[in-house]
Amino acid sequence: MKDIKWFFLDSGSSIQFPFGLEASAPPFFILLALVGFVASVVWVSRDAAKRGKSGLLAGLFAVVAMWPLSLVWWLWLRPPSPDTIQSQS
């Protein structure tokens, strides 16, 4: 029971990440944020590839450009889908 409480509630634990980053939150929320980050980068890169753009560059943009703001930028600036272009002509 103590391990479960630590995983969900203990904010005294600190996790060290590369580049000198440190997170001080319950491990559950850190894990949730990491899963959301990875899932959004994968989605951005797949969406870019589907739209005929470089998935690698779009994924790199999502990582570097201050996530989660980069996700909003991608939704705003992404190119139109090839299906949308064909239906308009």
C-alpha positions as CSV (number, residue, x, y, z in Angstrom):
1,M,0.0,0.0,0.0
2,K,2.9,2.3,0.7
3,D,4.3,1.9,-2.8
4,I,0.9,2.8,-4.3
5,K,0.7,5.9,-2.2
6,W,4.2,6.9,-3.3
7,F,3.4,6.5,-6.9
8,F,0.3,8.7,-6.8
9,L,0.8,11.1,-4.0
10,D,4.4,11.6,-3.0
11,S,5.7,14.9,-4.3
12,G,8.8,14.8,-2.2
13,S,10.5,12.5,-4.7
14,S,12.6,14.1,-7.4
15,I,13.5,12.6,-10.8
16,Q,16.6,13.8,-12.6
17,F,16.4,14.0,-16.4
18,P,19.2,14.7,-18.9
19,F,20.4,18.3,-19.6
20,G,20.0,19.2,-15.9
21,L,16.2,19.0,-15.8
22,E,14.5,17.9,-12.6
23,A,10.9,17.1,-11.9
24,S,9.5,17.2,-8.4
25,A,6.0,15.7,-8.6
26,P,4.3,12.4,-7.9
27,P,5.7,9.8,-10.4
28,F,2.2,9.2,-11.8
29,F,1.9,12.7,-13.1
30,I,5.5,12.7,-14.4
31,L,4.8,9.5,-16.3
32,L,1.5,10.9,-17.6
33,A,3.2,14.0,-18.9
34,L,6.0,12.0,-20.6
35,V,3.4,9.7,-22.3
36,G,1.4,12.7,-23.5
37,F,4.6,14.3,-24.8
38,V,5.7,11.2,-26.8
39,A,2.2,10.6,-28.1
40,S,1.8,14.2,-29.4
41,V,5.2,14.1,-31.1
42,V,4.4,10.8,-32.8
43,W,1.0,12.2,-33.8
44,V,2.5,15.4,-35.3
45,S,5.1,13.5,-37.3
46,R,2.5,11.0,-38.6
47,D,0.1,13.9,-39.5
48,A,2.8,15.7,-41.3
49,A,3.8,12.6,-43.3
50,K,0.1,12.1,-44.2
51,R,-0.1,15.7,-45.5
52,G,3.0,15.3,-47.6
53,K,5.5,17.1,-45.4
54,S,8.6,15.8,-43.5
55,G,7.5,13.9,-40.4
56,L,11.0,14.2,-38.9
57,L,11.1,17.9,-39.2
58,A,7.5,18.3,-37.8
59,G,8.4,16.0,-34.9
60,L,11.6,17.9,-34.2
61,F,9.5,21.2,-34.3
62,A,7.1,19.7,-31.7
63,V,10.0,18.8,-29.4
64,V,12.0,22.0,-29.7
65,A,9.3,24.7,-29.9
66,M,8.2,24.6,-26.3
67,W,5.7,21.7,-26.0
68,P,2.6,21.9,-25.6
69,L,2.5,25.3,-27.4
70,S,4.1,23.6,-30.4
71,L,1.2,21.2,-30.7
72,V,-1.2,24.2,-30.9
73,W,1.1,25.8,-33.5
74,W,1.0,22.7,-35.6
75,L,-2.8,22.5,-35.5
76,W,-2.9,26.1,-36.6
77,L,-0.2,26.0,-39.3
78,R,-0.4,22.5,-40.7
79,P,-0.9,22.2,-44.4
80,P,-4.2,21.1,-45.8
81,S,-4.8,17.4,-46.2
82,P,-4.5,16.0,-49.8
83,D,-8.1,14.8,-49.5
84,T,-9.3,18.4,-48.8
85,I,-7.3,19.8,-51.8
86,Q,-8.8,17.2,-54.2
87,S,-12.4,17.8,-52.9
88,Q,-12.1,21.5,-53.4
89,S,-11.1,21.3,-57.1
